[in-house]
Amino acid sequence: MSFRYDAKIRAARAILNISRSDLAESCGISATIIQRIEGGYGSVSSANNNLLEDFFKRNGIIFHENSIEFSSEKENIQKDKHLKKLTNEEIYNSLKINQDFTSCFSNWDEYTKNNIFSVIRSFNKLGLDIWYVDMGGEIRIGFKDENEEKGKPFSFIKFKKEGFTIDFNRRVSKYSEYIKRFPISFGNGTLVDKCFVDNLEKLSSNGVELPPVIQSSSEGRLPTDYPPL
């Protein structure tokens, strides 16, 4: 039996539990175009075809002529990666590529240093990508491909001489329900303390639901996995 292209897209999206708008955002395609494709209302351009199939392939779904194939290989690789607990030294070596970080870090006490190591370790355990932006050493956490200029941040870390702050991306309305799962009594310049760190560690150990486009695409990349700014 022939498996039409519109059915393949719907099935692949259901497997990843990703919304049409998130798929459109990930592929740089209008959600209206994806809606037309899924409704079988028009032919698929080769450009859109390639963008969609490349996205699904990165997430373990292969399109065949009359079927799709789902592989859990990527999921298994990510689980293996998360089982490897990052050491403080590995985290420091990845963060020290930024001078703003090293300048602040040199002023911190052991309590604050251990807090930043724990926070980075927890987000990495969730499989999230962690990268610098050229804004005074600001770190962003979410999804960012190595070859793309911009990523999709879910949270932010800013370094100060007296410590560091963390906040979540409230500008994306569809992130709001996911943000509520995290300890969010911070932001607005409040320095991270051990209470926040402990709560974040519990979440990362138990697993927590993240926005689909971030959860399906992030690879646990660290700042040293990206080209220099």
N, C-alpha and C positions, 0 to 999 in steps of 0.2 A: 504494500500500500504506500502510495506517495505521501510524504510528510512535507506539506507546503511550508514555504519560507516563513509566512506569518505565524504558523503554528510553532515552528522552531524557536522563533524569537520569544513568543509567549511562554513556551515551556522552559527555555533557558533562563528567562527572567524569574519564573516561579521557583526554579531550583536554587537560584541565588537569593531569593526573597528580596529583590531589589525593585523599587518603584520605577515607573516609566520616566519620571522626572529625574531621578538619580542616574538612570541609564543614559538619558539624554545629556546630562551634565558631564558624565564620565567620558562620553564619546564626542562631545562637542557638536551634537546634533540637536535640532529642534525636537522638543517632545511631541509636537504636532506631526512631524514626519514619522516618528516611531509609532504614533497612534494610527496613522494611515497604513503603515507597513503591517502592524498587527491586525488591522481590520481587513487586510487584503484589498485595499482600495487603489493600489498603484504598484508599478514596478519599482524595484529597489536599485538605485544607482550603484555603480561599482564602488564609488568612493564611500558611500554610507554603508554598503555591504561590508567593505574591508574594515571600517571603523568598528562596527558592531561585532564582527567575527573576531577581530583582534582582542577586543575587550573580553569576550567570553572565553577565548582561548587562554588568556592570562589567568582566568579564574577557573580553569579546568574543564571547560566545555568545548568540545570539538564538533563542528558542523560537518556532516556528511551529506551526500546527495539526497538521501531520503530519510535521514535520521540525525539525531544528535547523540554524542557520547559524553558522559560526565565522568571525570576522573577525580578521585580524592587525593591524588598525588600531591597537589599544591598544599592541601590542608595538612597532610602528613608531614611535609617538609616544614611547614610553619610550626606544627606542634613540636617537632624535633628541635627547631631553633629556639622555641620558647623554653624548652626544658633545659637548655644550656643557660645557666644563670650567669649573667654578666658580673664580672668582678669589678671592684671599685677602680682598679687600675685600668681596665678596659674602658670603663665609662669616662674616666678622666682623660685618657689618651684620645678619645673621640671628641671630647668637648674642648680640649686645650688648643685646638686649631684656631680658636677665636680669641683675640687679645682682650676684648672686653670681659670675657669670662675669666681668663687667667688673672687679670688685674683684680677683679672682685674676689675670686677664689683665694688669692693670697692673703686677703684681709679676714677671711672667715675663720671661725673656731671649728673644732672637730665636730661639734653638734650640727652646725649648718652644712659642713661638707658631707657628713653622713646623710643628711636630709636630701641633698641634691642627688646623691648616688642612689638612694632608695626610690626617689620619684622617677628618675630616668629608668631604673631597673623595672619598676612596675609598669610603666607605659610600654617598654620594650616587650615585657612578658605578654602584654595584650596584643602584640604584633603591630603596634602603631609605628609609623615612620617618624623620625625626629630629625629636624634640620634647622640650620641657621638662616636668618634673613639679614640683610645688610641694614639693620636698624639698632645699632648699639648692642649687638650680640643677642638680640631676641631669638628665642628658640620657638619653633612651631611644631606641633604634634598632631598627626593625623595621617594623611596619605599624600605622598609626593613621589612621582616617578623620577628616576635619575636623569632622564632626558628632557623633562619638562621644566620650564622656567618657574612656574607657580604650582603650588600644591593646594590641598584642601585641608586647612587647619581645623582641628576640633578644640585644641587648647593652646595656650601660650605661656611661655616662661620668660620672665625678665630678671636680669641680674642687677643687684645693687651691692654697694660695699658692705652693707649691714646684713645682707641675706638675699633672698630671691622671692619673687611673687609668681603666682600662677592664676590664670583665669581661663574661662571657657568661651567659645565662640558663640556669643548670643546674637550675633548679627544674622545668623542663618536660622530662620524660624523653625525649620524642620529638625534642628538639632536639639530643640528645647526639652523634649521628652527624654532624650538620652542623657542630657546634662544633669537632669534631676537624679540620676543613678549615682552620681559622683559627689564627694564632699565639696560643696560649692560655697562655703561660708567665707571664701577668700576672694581675691581680686581687689581692685581699687587701691592697690598699694600695700595691702596687708601681707606681711611676711609669712611664708609657710612655716608651720611648726610641726612638732612630732605628732600631734593629734591628727593633722591632715595626712601626714605620711603613713601613719598606722592604718587609717581608714582606706587609703588608696592601695596599700599593700594587701589588705583583705579582699578588696574588689578584684585586684589583678590575680590573686590566687584562686578565687572562686569563678572568675570569668564574668564579664559584664557585657551587655548588649551595646553595640555601637552603631552609628549611622551606617546603613548597608553599603553605600558607596565607599566608605572608609574601611569598613570591616572586610569587604571582599577584595580590596585592592592593595591595602597596606602590606608591607613585607617585613616590618621590624628593622627598617634601615636606620643607620646612625649617621651623624653629621659627616663622618669620614667616608661614607659611601657615596657622597655627592661631589660633583666638581667644585673646586674652590670658588668662592664668590669673587 
